[in-house]
Amino acid sequence: MSKQQWHATHFNCFSCNCSLTGHRYVNRDANAYCLKCYEKLFAFPCEVCGKKIGTDVKDLSFNNKHWCEKCFNCSKCGKSLVDQQFTQKNDKIYCAQCHKELFLGKCDACGEHFSPGDKKMEYQGKCFMEKCFTCKECTKPMGTKSFIAKDDSVICQICYEDKYAKKCAICGKVISMGGITYKDKPYHKECFVCTHCKKQLSGERFTSKDDKPYCINCYGDLFAKKCAKCGKPITGLGGTKFISFEGQNWHSQCFNCVGCGTSLVGKGFTNEGGRILCPDCTNAEAAVKAR
């Protein structure tokens, strides 16, 4: 047991000095000890039974703790852990199965216990195995992919965009944020433009013709009546008032006597060859003609 050489009369225990000739001994730090002294000085007590773990017993150690072979058992089921996987928790040792059942919890989807190293997917206070945390539509594991919550379920972004997301009525692409709705149809802001000049209408005043949107300028140029005085379009938007008479149209602010400029809105007037006159100016012109 040692490469050192002794005379038979000198081969004694380093501690008690008893002769080791013909006896079993243990060599430690270049010194020989009888079994009794070695166990007294160096053997560890078993964590369970408290007895010294002698040289004839297997010393099983973990995290500076020691067990004799017969005591190295699972703290819950009592199964021997010699040459088995085990885990220490709260100063106690457990077999893999008991550790799973006691401390790792269950998947809220399949009910199986988690194993050490399993990925836990946590959502709304529940835990799922990676294989169980899946998209409601395609049933593929979500993993680290982005997802959207819908009706207490989760849907991967691809499925959500394909089946649920709003799509622009013009380009057909998903409207991920913002957008506007017109006549119950969704549009990207950049896609909602005047039918004629293609100017963006988001945030602008606009109107429609045959269910097609037009900016105010294009609508006025293309479809609106023109004022007989100023020649500008009469759109009627925003509550704008106008007057129509014998095929002619006027803005209310333009419907004035051509003689004196008095507003004729709600008043009597005459139309003399396309010229509108108040009663006073009509009489004055008639008097001039009668001379």
Beta strands, then each sheet from edge to edge (+ up, - down):
strand 1: 25-28
strand 2: 31-34
strand 3: 59-62
strand 4: 65-68
strand 5: 86-89
strand 6: 92-95
strand 7: 120-123
strand 8: 126-129
strand 9: 147-150
strand 10: 153-156
strand 11: 180-182
strand 12: 185-187
strand 13: 206-209
strand 14: 212-215
strand 15: 225-226
strand 16: 233-234
strand 17: 242-245
strand 18: 248-251
strand 19: 270-272
strand 20: 275-277
sheet 1: 1+ 2-
sheet 2: 3+ 4-
sheet 3: 5+ 6-
sheet 4: 7+ 8-
sheet 5: 9+ 10-
sheet 6: 11+ 12-
sheet 7: 13+ 14-
sheet 8: 15+ 16-
sheet 9: 17+ 18-
sheet 10: 19+ 20-
end
